[in-house]
Amino acid sequence: MKLTVEGLNSHYGPAHILFDIGFEVGEGEVVALLGRNGAGKSTTFRSIVGLVAQRSGRIVFEGKDVSVRPTHEIVRGGLGYVPEERRIFTDLTVEENLEVGRQPKRLNAPSWTREKLFALFPNLAEMRNRPGGRMSGGEQQMLTIARTLMGNPSLVLLDEPSEGLSPKIVEQMVDAILTMKKEGVSIVVSEQNLHFARLISDRAYIIERGRICFGGTMAELDARPDIRDAHLSL
Amino acid sequence: MQLQPGPPMAFYVVQFLTGLASAASLFLVASGLSIIFGVTRIVNFAHGAFYMIGAYVAFTLTERLSGTFGFWGSIVAAAFAVALIGVIVEMVLLRRIYHAPELFQLLATFGLTLMVEDLVVLIWGPDDLVGRRAPGFKGAVDFFGQNIPSYDLFLIVLGPVVLGILWLLFQRTRWGVLVRAATQDRDMVAALGVNQKWLFTSVFAVGVFLAALGGALQIPRDAVHHAMDLRIIVEVFVVVVIGGLGSIIGAFVAAVLVSELNAFGILIFPKISIILVFLVMAVVLIVRPWGLFGRPEAPARKTPGLTVNPWRPLTSNERLAALAALVIAATLPLFAGNYALTVGSEIAIFVIFAVSLHFLMAVGGLASFGHAAYFGLGAYGVAFLAKMAGLPMIVCLLLGPLLGCMGAAVFGFFAVQLSGVYFAMLTLAFAQIVWSIAFQWVSVTGGDNGILGVWPEKWAASPSHFYWLALGVAALVTVALRVAVFSPFGYGLRATRDSALRSEAIGVNVKRMQWTAFVISGTTAGIGGALFAYLKGSVFPDNLGISLSVDALVMVLLGGVETVSGGVIGAIVYKALNIWLVSQTDLSKLVLGGFIVLIVVVFPKGIVGMLEMLAQRRKSTSPPGASLLAKPIESAE
């Protein structure tokens, strides 16, 4: 397995947010983490990369337990993270944003260069020197993904990549994610949008109130409309 | 008045160039402070101390190493050596407190500064040291009959050169890109695989290097002495407030502006030249509260881990206990001697001072780093009334604090336009300005000689009577402020402390609320100062000095800033300890500084906070999970 999460519990202060979250991602797989707003998708990702201080459980990435490592070490190990709120550096240009993400090449992961990423996201190529603050939401979303890919990750946690984007940009996003998959990047993508998830994912987990309540292939999910209707808003 | 022929034009040009030369060092130090703040969000109060150590180390090295190479090598080596000290400080101390509230960080570096002040005297002695002139820049250049030291010309060129180098460093290197990214969102930088620890350490090293270089470059111009840290830090705070914290260009422009104002202010108001700088700063703050080149900061995120226990008024048992403590305190004259009574009076006065600041800090969420200004103004108010107007004591005591009230009204108006570290820096700068006025305006304030002979009248002259007076006023003030905490005004003020935005959304006029709190707090401090003048029989500029402001902060933090009664307990413990300590050691600043650092690192909740935590732990162990409210609530983001 590429990534195994077992018994993950997270707290914000006195509030218990995640309850025994567990899921697996295979080599080169695209797995969707589905759930409504506030179900715990983002907290799951933030816990995996160590951005939530109060967490417990086992997180095994490429055979190594990373659950107590600091954020930068987890990421340097090849586990890339694309946050939901985009969080690009608005004062920095596109190229400088990419520079922040740059990490050395990795043997077991596809390596990315600026030019390769500009080919993947042609919009970005046209605004190399534009400050991140003067880009549209879709362009910013592309930049966040490109920035994380500069770290040559073997697995990427993609937090709601389609949120708030126009249908045209969503199409480009689907293409980009499929290209990443083809290159050999394993991906966990959190989504509220089942339609989008179906276009890219091999398997899906459903999270509801901090608990995993379904796990299976997309076909298995389609066979259970009751689960779909109970836990996802369409 | 007879008109005299004005100085020639060339004189003004030379004055202008002198200002530019002074700007160079100021810019180096201010840019270092800005860079460090940008990434680590720490306002490094010890920056002045690093500047001073830079000058001392450079002095020693230039004395040992001869020749041109020896001199310039010494300057650079001194800066590197001090940068290394900075790295050690960052790794040993600052890394522990990055997640502490910003006030604690400011205070910890404050403590460090105090320690350094004693240490440099221990190592280099108390006398001014006059350093070597710079080889190659010993002479002066003639400019239409006026002399300009050639070293000044060197500094004038150096400023823009350093600005250019810093620009290249930040725009053209990977390190610079990472630093700029971290300035905006340091968690995201970590989430991209960058080790924040070393980034922070390197940034701190660069900032300290600049400060030390600024200090080292001063030795051919000025004597090296052990008070140069405070002088520069106040100027630097003014510079970064005007230029905008975090902006290097802003630091440069503001350094030039402040230096020129100083250079020409001397000509216009020879006695109180600092007024001019203050006026410019006030204008800038009104027009652009975030500085000329800064940008508006989002409201600071509440630090996670900062726990707040819900406050409640005292129960009737606790009220009885407090009353009993007061009665016991009032019996002191029955068995204690005169010295103990004087100490007791002083402690009572400092309780007044501490609760006044505690009200502003704990209830209003505004940490004033210059609270002694209002204490001292109250003292001067009494001195003016008693000595010049010859009014009776009771009138002086009632009217004297009004000077503190007026000072607080004027300065508070500007200060509450800002918040957080800006607020702290501004209050410190204001206090320093009041201090300089008291120090420089000799004809009115007596300058360093102070105003003597402010003795209480007969009814309060005996130590026991004065002690009862001080104790009574202290009790009255404490009760009044406590009532205010649990009044509608207190609730509103606490709302502005916890979330300024939400308070505004429900119709609270945040700025006016904070201003009112500032005035209340300043007036109360003035009451303390008024009593203090009578206790000591004299008033000195030290009564408004920085060290007194620090005393107040330490008392509040020692007692516990998140508690209601922290001010009282902190003042009693601290003042007693302090009086005892000063009688025991000559290195009181070193011990005090170390003590402050220790409080910040080990007991961030203070004495009362710790007692409350212990009490709660005991309570929550008896009935398991008794109440959710009793547990500390941690804010999520």
Contacts between the chains, C-beta under 8 A, distances in Angstrom:
chain1	res1	chain2	res2	distance
A	12	B	634	7.6
A	12	B	636	4.1
A	12	B	637	7.9
A	13	B	304	7.4
A	13	B	633	6.5
A	13	B	634	3.2
A	13	B	635	6.9
A	13	B	636	5.7
A	14	B	628	7.1
A	14	B	631	6.2
A	14	B	633	6.6
A	14	B	634	6.8
A	15	B	636	7.0
A	49	B	191	6.0
A	51	B	187	6.4
A	51	B	190	8.0
A	51	B	191	6.5
A	53	B	304	7.4
A	70	B	190	7.6
A	71	B	187	7.7
A	71	B	190	4.5
A	71	B	191	5.8
A	72	B	190	4.9
A	72	B	191	8.0
A	72	B	193	5.3
A	72	B	194	5.8
A	72	B	195	4.8
A	72	B	196	6.8
A	73	B	195	8.0
A	75	B	190	7.6
A	75	B	191	6.2
A	75	B	192	6.4
A	75	B	193	3.9
A	76	B	193	4.3
A	81	B	191	5.2
A	83	B	188	6.9
A	83	B	191	6.8
A	87	B	185	5.7
A	87	B	188	4.6
A	89	B	180	7.2
A	89	B	181	4.6
A	89	B	184	5.1
A	89	B	185	6.5
A	89	B	188	7.5
A	90	B	184	6.8
A	91	B	180	6.1
A	91	B	183	7.8
A	91	B	184	5.9
A	92	B	177	6.6
A	92	B	180	6.1
A	92	B	181	6.0
A	92	B	184	7.8
A	96	B	177	4.9
A	96	B	180	7.5
A	96	B	181	7.6
A	97	B	181	7.8
A	99	B	174	6.2
A	99	B	177	5.0
A	100	B	177	6.1
A	100	B	178	6.1
A	100	B	181	4.5
A	100	B	189	6.4
A	100	B	192	5.6
A	100	B	194	7.2
A	101	B	192	4.7
A	101	B	193	7.7
A	102	B	174	7.8
A	103	B	193	5.2
A	147	B	192	6.8
A	148	B	192	7.0
A	151	B	192	6.3
A	151	B	193	5.4
